[in-house]
Amino acid sequence: MQHEAGLPAVLAGPILRKVTSDRVTIWMAVRAPAKVRLELQPEAEASREYVLEPGTEELACLSAGVYLHYLLIDVAVDTPLPPETWISYRLNLMFEDDPEGGWQDHTVWAPDLTYSGAERPGFMVPLRIKSLLHGSCRKPHAKARDGLVAADRHLADRLPGRDTPGINEEGWPSLLVMSGDQVYVDDVAGPMVQAIGDICERLGLRDETLAGLETDLPASGHALHAVGDMLYRRDRLLPKIDQNAKVFDVLFGGTAKPIFTSQHARNHLITLAEMLAMYLLVWSPALWSDMPEFQMPDGLSEDEQAMYVQETEALKTFVEDLPAARRLMAHLPTAMIFDDHDVTDDWNLSLAWEQAAYGHPLAKRVIGNAILAYAVNQGWGNRPESFRADLEAPVRDALEAPGTDRHDAAIDAILAFEAWDFQWPTDPPLIVLDTRTRRWRSERNSHYPSGLLDWEAATDLQAQLRGKDAVLLVSAAPIFGVKLIEAIQKFFTVIGKPLMVDAEYWMAHPGTAGAILNVFRHRNTPRHFVILSGDVHYSFVYDVELRHGQPDLSGELANGPEIWQVCSSGIKNTWPEKLIRTLDFGNRWAFAPRSPLNWFTKRRGMKVIPRKPVGTPHGQRILNASGIGLVELDETGAPTRICQLTAEGKTVPFERRELEARLD
């Protein structure tokens, strides 16, 4: 259905979020407020129907403009839903601006939402996790194809095409875990910036006053888009650091530098409306259907013109793949946590960075806008009850009155919020860490990288783990990373340049390193840890064996937990091939099992067994291919198979290499 202005009824979604036997949570972005009728049909059971009115606890409706409204569906079911059973569902909408149109389901507003032969989308309530999909780092204009297409293909192969769809329950994933950088608000393609401006205007998103935040900044968001020569040059508007300030002399070597440190900040998004529009364009094909053809603006340099052409071609492919991404997220409960690019590069990297960013009104506004957009589009579905209690009111204020005191107060509230981490009641339980806002600031030097988890958060984690046999632990950055790359990061930290290499790794901060290793070594720790990570734009797997520091009755050191560090990155992002091959080779050479460097750099008291991506050249341990990670688990929560489903259609298992184990 099209509105008279040519707008689709559903702008993005539905996206399945937290699903349990007693609650179903679904996110949608729509053209107008709507009443919802949700039909749930478990296989071999009677259908359940729930009619929801906007403005209730089960159907929050947030308005961001004339034609952008969020339906946050959080339904408490009257009879528990059966786990491990196929449940088809139908979402019917009745729009306030077209009540005579009656109820409309996906066959009207998203006819490509279902798999071949199925009448409705569906899901299973996750309980015992037999397999899951996970990944991070999905940059729309990266050259690689979208890894979510591989995930969609994986589901299609397990859903037979027939009128009453059954599924291969042994192979159907329980969850989709997205561990950071679902959007890149700090690295946006030129054509995407144009599309975002078009969407802000078409949807009538509320303008945001920018006057007074920076001297040369346009007065508002609308004025920013009206300036004709800002494409690839927005970094000129972003706040600069006072080069005479002592803390920044240490941080940046005494020169005026931008607070926003991304190498690609030329098109950094600024306003709340821009960031909301970005989510719609990366999660759904709906608004792309009537998008004007990309037109290169006048005044670009030769390099900028070449970049614009390259980005345009990459975005066209990305848009072609969006129906698959939308279909995938309508069928799998999806967990999401932020990393830096969801907000800005190097977000909270160090105390000095925080002092610079939050002490400048424009920097604070940009960061606050990104976290507000995250809260609406991602954070809500992880912990709906926390959002409803603590964030819904300030988020509503910001959406209704951007650029006002209400907006600034909302940013203060959201920056103070400390419940972004979450746990879902699966088996093993899914525990997702917030490694961005609960950091351990360095006491030695304000420019040193902060620890990814502070002492209080580590203590909370230990309490969550008590009494559990196995756990799925999500950390945006790998806890056990590639040692050579970490050594390079440490070198740049020592010489005072941590921002040059994104020196954000778990072992960079002694307090955090000690805290997380103590968690693993605690006598009541789970026996099995599967750590799901992303961030680094390449994929690898390590098996890690720890030993407790105290001997048992025989005098031998007690065995520690079994740990699998599984990194899948990126969904749509890769490294330059020559560079990553050089680093991979250097890591194998420098830290081979018999290399003396292992003894000189020994830090953790553990044994690391690498896994080889099968089918890659001899000695290769890092996989540089966009895709989605697949982890299959046995009844104890231990992986039976770990592989990467590449965007190009290959399945690459990771094979344990016992003889290449090293001590660390």
Summary of the structure (lengths in Angstrom):
residues: 664
radius of gyration: 24.3
end to end distance: 59.7
largest distance: 79.4
contacts: 2368
relative contact order: 0.12
helix: 33%
strand: 24%
